[in-house]
Amino acid sequence: MMRYILITLLVAFLAGAAVVESLVRHYSFLVVLKNETKICGSKFIMTVNGKFPGPTLYAREDDTVIVRVTNRANHNLTIHWHGVRQLRSGWADGPAYITQCPIQPGQNYVYNFTLHAQRGTLFWHAHISWIRATVHGAIVILPKLGVPYPFTNPDKEKIIILGEWWKGDVEDMVNKSIVSGLPPTVSDVHTINGHPGPVHGCATNGGFTLHVESGKTYLLRIINAALNEDFFFKIAGHRFSIVEVDASYTRPFETETIFISPGQTTNALLTADKPVGKYLITASPFMDAPVPIDNLTATAFLRYKGTPKNPTIVLTQVPAQNSTLLTDRFIDSLRSLNSEEYPAKVPLFIDHTLFFTIGVGINPCETCVNGVRIVAAVNNVTFLMPEIALLQSHYYKIRGVFTEDFPGNPPFVFDYTGKPPANIQTTNGTKVYRLRYNSNVQLVIQDTAVIAPESHPIHLHGFNVFVVGKGSGNFDPIEDPKGFNLVDPVERNTFGVPNGGWTAIRFRADNPGVWFLHCHLEVHTTWGLKMAFLVENGEGPNESLPPPPRDLPRC
């Protein structure tokens, strides 16, 4: 149950002045175990308020959101508000042992943050181990009252959350993988709003149905909450107009296929302009590397009002699993709106020029099955999670928790997308990279062919970034920047690094605190493909990290 507290000035309203309402919106999250049945099997899962997917948070731009999270489950927990800028509210960001210690069973914590200049679709999810497999939900940020969308106003809005489902206990599976040093098990099915659709050999109670009326336009708020899967999303016979990604407006373009990676959101307009009937919806996986994945397609249906019972279903063909042609076409079509109301403020002068290599490696492990452990690294550093939250140790100047020597460039140079070096062992450490407040950063992230090249969705907490360039092969620091888009690049919080290629981003470090950068493939995060930026305070309280809240969980 949410309460709304109006904090506008009634005097100004009575005087006829222009009033922008700003609300404080209260939510209560009760984390509990629930027995859930899917694909002919039942298991207990962690949920928020007994729902899977969890409840949707609704707010408007510049609203303050207060969420009281009470943990009544059997596992430590944190909640991350994925894509929320958290300006000067890093204590509410949520990644375990980065900005806070976990909420232990029987405890609670109040997350308090303001949606500064943000509007669109984001989502929230657990941010410890693989709990987010079932603990996630949508965040819908509407424009300020009286401010229209910069696109055709939809008749209705619908939320579509893509996910994964394991028959067995996910945490048990992950723990066994960590002990053995072997890769974790892939999911058994994919889901659309919690439903896999028909599964061979298992009778189901039906799946998700998107109900529409002829002639009406719908805004689909699509979220990839999966742990390890990129998806192609299609609706038979229909086209989409893409108008926003990661809560940033885009220049509209039409497509039959949406490509969306874990951690990303996409808003698409859909007009119900086809004959009355029942149309297949598909969410199928993308993978262009020799990596095992769950290759099943999740299905749902779009059904027009007035469709008779048991109609012939209009089908669609799912894309080839390794169709980089489709992924590149979709990604390359994304541009910021860059209008007078919503300009693309791309940093033009750079203070920090960084180059990060990412990939996997092999480290010795005496207790592992094969005597080695698969790991992942950024600039050859496999990140070790601390026992005290980085933000807490930074604020209180607790020594020995982390070091500030994360390398801004790879420790050694090799043919990143060619023959790997003989030694593919990484170094371990809890290292951060320090940034001066308000400094401009250019970061190029390069995939490597160590063991195997692979695409990576990279998420940066606390910031939106401009994706100014991408390419295949090794990044050329002389030639490739000449092709950077510094006019209207897409603005995101989660961006892709292509298989055997590179991506360049720019952002302004205007948010003091400690901010996590990591692959949003949970398997890679578990293996250590992560690091953190430490952004210094600026001048005065408005440019500084405030003290932590009194109820900040203790380790």
Disulfide bonds with the S-S distance in Angstrom:
Cys40-Cys202 2.00
Cys101-Cys555 1.78
Cys365-Cys368 2.07
